[in-house]
């Protein structure tokens, strides 16, 4: 089951479990659309493709809530972000 991490690792934007905007790699590193685009849709941690994370909603989200542990890169992805 996906962790559904609650934020973008680069900018710390909230991405709740029912968000349809979160993008993830196969290791569940999580990014918002803006940062993912600036990353060239590649995870800065593993180099994998960033794809839409399926949202979890309703009773499923209540029974299996999203993670509350925020993951944030110390440099906010500044070293790997492409200029906008």
JORA-V193994 format. One record per residue. N is the residue number from 1. RES is the residue in three letters. SS is DSSP state (a for helix, b for strand, c for the rest). Layout:
BEGIN
n res ss
N RES SS
N RES SS
END
This chain:
BEGIN
n res ss
1 UNK c
2 UNK c
3 UNK c
4 UNK c
5 UNK c
6 UNK c
7 UNK b
8 UNK c
9 UNK c
10 UNK c
11 UNK c
12 UNK c
13 UNK c
14 UNK b
15 UNK c
16 UNK c
17 UNK c
18 UNK c
19 UNK c
20 UNK c
21 UNK c
22 UNK c
23 UNK b
24 UNK b
25 UNK c
26 UNK c
27 UNK c
28 UNK c
29 UNK c
30 UNK b
31 UNK b
32 UNK c
33 UNK a
34 UNK a
35 UNK a
36 UNK a
37 UNK a
38 UNK a
39 UNK c
40 UNK c
41 UNK c
42 UNK b
43 UNK c
44 UNK c
45 UNK c
46 UNK c
47 UNK c
48 UNK c
49 UNK b
50 UNK c
51 UNK b
52 UNK b
53 UNK c
54 UNK c
55 UNK c
56 UNK c
57 UNK c
58 UNK a
59 UNK a
60 UNK a
61 UNK a
62 UNK a
63 UNK a
64 UNK c
65 UNK c
66 UNK c
67 UNK c
68 UNK c
69 UNK c
70 UNK c
71 UNK c
72 UNK c
73 UNK c
74 UNK c
75 UNK c
76 UNK c
77 UNK c
78 UNK c
79 UNK c
80 UNK c
81 UNK c
82 UNK c
83 UNK c
84 UNK c
END
